[in-house]
Amino acid sequence: MQLNGKTALVTGASRGIGYATAVTFGTQGVNVAIHYGGHKQGAEEALADIEKAGGKGIVVTGDVADKAAVDAMVAQTQKELGPIDYCVANAGTLVERCQIKDMDPELWHRCLGVNLHSFYYTVKAVLPSMIERKTGAIVGTSSLAARLGGGMGAAAYAAAKAGMNGLTRTLAKELAQYNIRVNNVSPGLIKTKYHEDFNTPEGVEKATASIPLKRWGTWEDVSDVILFLCAEESRYMTGQTLEVNGGMFNL
């Protein structure tokens, strides 16, 4: 993959899939802006890994559910690393499990803010430079919950991720004229802190049995697909949501 010398912004890169994506980019010669929300140490560790491999990066922060904060983060990246070639909108979380009958509007909007609105804000911020240069690749991190609805209490999260899938298809049509491609990855059960926070050991055991490949995915199982979607090798792919789930959903 010919990625050397490009610049990438990866949101939610202080742990999990985002961490792996940032580090993998960095080892491929990409200059990486490593975004974190509340876990600065993880972002600094990712930067150390990149620099150890001879790569270059910076650490940036900001609330991805706040447009002004996202605009500032993108401006900092462009000032310190140059125009953004690859945008990976990975930040997102379930926030908390809560069924619709018990959910207040504040929680609903908070979940959509960090998962769906953040995708819009991030894409909106990187577009001017990409449109001007007529090049760019954008990858969002969706979820299997968008297809299957998620577990109990994941309504807002599933709705937000389904919204990402639909927005990706629209963006692909709108931005093709500028040679900008937009795709998603849709992870299934991946060994991340997300599942430590929101799943029980019993739930994990039951879920594992439902995976045809009989194992949970790793960070790298997803980050390698993200790199592919940014690279020239996927030049004829746009508007797609690629399922990375070991066979749990294959339609």
C-alpha positions in Angstrom: 0.0 0.0 0.0 1.4 3.4 -1.1 0.6 5.5 2.0 4.0 7.1 2.7 4.0 10.8 3.1 0.3 11.2 3.5 -1.5 12.8 6.5 -4.3 11.1 8.5 -6.6 12.2 11.3 -7.9 9.4 13.5 -10.5 10.3 16.1 -11.0 8.2 19.2 -7.4 6.9 18.8 -6.3 6.6 22.4 -7.4 3.0 22.6 -8.9 0.0 20.8 -9.5 0.2 17.0 -8.5 3.9 16.8 -5.2 3.2 18.6 -4.4 0.3 16.3 -5.3 2.4 13.2 -3.2 5.4 14.2 -0.2 3.2 15.0 -0.6 1.2 11.8 -0.8 4.3 9.7 2.3 5.7 11.4 4.3 2.5 10.7 3.3 2.9 7.0 4.9 6.4 6.8 1.7 8.3 7.3 1.8 11.5 9.5 -0.9 10.9 12.1 -3.0 13.2 14.2 -4.0 11.0 17.2 -7.2 12.3 18.7 -8.3 11.6 22.3 -11.3 12.6 24.3 -10.6 11.7 27.9 -7.7 9.3 27.8 -4.6 11.3 27.0 -2.1 8.7 28.2 -3.3 6.2 25.5 -2.9 8.8 22.8 0.6 9.6 24.0 1.4 5.9 24.0 0.2 5.6 20.4 2.5 8.5 19.5 5.4 6.9 21.2 4.8 3.7 19.2 4.7 5.7 16.0 7.9 7.6 16.8 9.7 4.4 17.8 8.9 3.1 14.3 10.4 6.2 12.8 7.1 7.8 12.0 5.6 11.3 12.8 2.5 12.3 14.6 0.8 14.7 17.0 -1.7 14.4 19.8 -4.9 16.4 19.4 -8.0 16.6 21.6 -11.5 18.0 21.6 -15.2 17.0 22.1 -16.2 15.3 18.8 -19.9 16.2 19.6 -18.9 19.9 19.5 -18.5 21.4 16.0 -16.2 24.2 17.2 -13.9 21.7 18.9 -13.8 19.5 15.8 -13.0 22.5 13.6 -10.2 23.5 15.9 -8.8 20.0 16.0 -8.8 19.8 12.2 -7.2 23.2 11.9 -4.4 22.2 14.3 -3.8 19.0 12.3 -3.5 20.9 9.0 -1.2 23.5 10.5 1.2 21.0 12.0 1.0 18.1 9.6 -0.4 19.5 6.4 -3.6 18.8 4.4 -5.5 15.7 5.6 -5.6 12.9 3.1 -7.3 10.3 5.2 -10.0 11.0 7.8 -10.9 8.1 10.1 -14.0 9.1 12.1 -13.7 6.4 14.7 -14.8 8.1 17.9 -18.0 6.8 19.5 -19.5 4.9 22.4 -22.7 3.4 23.7 -22.6 5.9 26.6 -24.8 3.7 28.7 -27.3 0.9 28.3 -30.9 2.2 28.6 -34.1 1.0 27.1 -36.3 3.5 25.3 -39.0 3.3 27.9 -36.6 4.6 30.5 -34.5 6.9 28.3 -34.7 10.7 28.7 -34.0 13.0 25.7 -30.7 14.2 27.2 -29.2 10.7 27.0 -30.7 10.1 23.5 -29.1 13.3 22.2 -25.8 12.6 24.0 -25.5 9.2 22.3 -26.4 10.6 18.9 -24.0 13.5 19.4 -20.9 11.3 20.1 -21.7 8.7 17.4 -23.6 10.4 14.5 -23.2 14.2 14.8 -19.5 13.7 15.4 -19.3 11.9 12.1 -21.0 14.8 10.3 -18.8 17.4 12.1 -15.6 15.6 11.3 -16.4 15.1 7.7 -17.6 18.7 7.3 -14.3 20.0 8.8 -12.0 18.0 6.5 -13.9 18.6 3.3 -12.8 22.1 2.2 -9.2 21.0 1.7 -10.1 17.7 0.2 -12.5 19.3 -2.3 -9.9 21.9 -3.2 -7.3 19.2 -3.9 -9.8 16.8 -5.4 -8.6 13.9 -3.3 -9.3 12.2 -0.1 -10.6 9.1 1.7 -13.0 9.1 4.6 -13.7 6.1 6.8 -16.3 5.9 9.6 -16.5 3.3 12.3 -20.1 1.9 12.3 -21.2 -1.2 14.2 -23.0 -4.5 13.8 -25.6 -2.9 16.0 -26.7 -0.9 13.0 -27.8 -4.1 11.3 -29.0 -6.2 14.2 -30.1 -3.5 16.7 -27.5 -4.3 19.3 -28.2 -5.7 22.7 -30.9 -4.6 25.2 -30.6 -0.9 25.9 -28.6 0.0 22.8 -31.4 1.7 20.9 -29.8 5.2 20.6 -26.4 3.7 19.7 -27.9 1.4 17.0 -29.9 4.3 15.6 -26.8 6.5 15.4 -24.7 3.8 13.7 -27.5 3.1 11.2 -27.6 6.8 10.5 -23.8 6.7 9.8 -24.4 4.0 7.2 -27.1 6.0 5.4 -25.0 9.2 5.5 -22.0 7.3 4.1 -24.0 6.3 1.1 -25.2 9.8 0.5 -21.8 11.3 1.0 -20.3 8.9 -1.5 -22.7 10.2 -4.2 -22.1 13.8 -3.3 -18.4 13.7 -3.1 -17.5 11.4 -6.0 -17.3 14.4 -8.3 -14.3 15.6 -6.2 -12.6 12.2 -6.2 -13.3 11.8 -2.5 -14.3 8.3 -1.3 -16.4 7.6 1.8 -16.8 4.1 3.4 -17.4 2.5 6.7 -16.2 -0.4 8.7 -18.7 -2.2 10.8 -17.0 -4.2 13.5 -18.7 -7.1 15.3 -17.4 -8.4 18.6 -13.9 -6.9 18.9 -11.8 -7.2 22.1 -12.0 -3.6 23.2 -12.7 -1.8 26.4 -16.2 -1.0 25.0 -17.2 -4.7 25.6 -15.5 -4.7 29.0 -17.6 -1.8 30.0 -20.9 -2.8 28.6 -21.0 -6.7 28.5 -21.1 -9.3 31.2 -18.8 -12.4 31.2 -21.9 -14.5 30.6 -22.9 -12.3 27.7 -19.4 -12.6 26.3 -19.4 -16.4 26.4 -22.8 -16.5 24.7 -21.8 -14.1 22.0 -18.6 -16.0 21.3 -20.6 -19.1 20.5 -22.5 -17.2 17.9 -19.5 -16.3 15.9 -18.8 -18.7 13.0 -15.0 -18.1 13.3 -15.3 -18.9 17.0 -13.2 -16.0 18.2 -13.6 -12.3 18.9 -11.9 -9.9 16.6 -8.7 -8.0 17.4 -8.0 -4.3 16.9 -5.8 -5.1 14.0 -8.6 -7.1 12.3 -10.4 -3.9 11.9 -7.5 -1.4 11.5 -6.1 -3.4 8.5 -9.5 -3.0 6.7 -9.5 0.8 7.5 -6.1 1.1 5.9 -7.3 -0.8 2.9 -10.2 1.6 2.5 -7.8 4.5 2.5 -5.3 3.0 0.2 -5.1 3.1 -3.6 -6.0 -0.6 -3.7 -9.6 0.3 -2.8 -9.8 3.1 -5.4 -13.1 1.9 -6.9 -14.9 1.4 -3.6 -17.1 4.1 -2.1 -20.4 4.2 -0.2 -19.7 0.8 1.3 -20.1 -0.5 4.8 -17.8 -3.5 5.3 -18.8 -6.0 7.9 -15.8 -7.2 10.0 -17.5 -9.6 12.3 -16.2 -13.2 11.8 -19.3 -14.2 10.0 -22.0 -13.1 12.5 -23.7 -11.1 9.8 -23.0 -11.8 6.1 -25.7 -10.3 4.0 
